[in-house]
Amino acid sequence: MSKDKPAPYDMSIHSNSSALAWTKFFRECNPECNLNDEVMLGWFANAMMAMHDHIYQTSPPKREPLSDTEIFDLWIVSSVKHIYDLVRSVEKVHGIGVDNG
């Protein structure tokens, strides 16, 4: 095979709607990529959903996009809730905490 042309590949992946299949395919084609599979899976799933929404959107968005402040506030609330849930799980496993009932 010439240096100019990439090796041919099985184009059936183009009709596959599985983000996991695309992640595995990408890893096979780009073994030197230093991103982990979870990051790539998230990227492919997000890209596929964005395209789905773009194609099937039948009405304009119902509100303006979130501001940077709103995004940050949601991130903080989500992070605190995740930490709270994690602490409560550890407390439950070890039988400690405020409400052992």
Buried (B, 14 or more C-beta within 10 A) or exposed (E): EEEEEEEEEEEEBEEEEBBEEBBBBBBEEEEEEEEEEEEBBEBBBEEBEEEEEEEEEEEEEEEEEEEEEEEEEEEEEEEEEEEEEEEEEEBEEEEEEEEEE
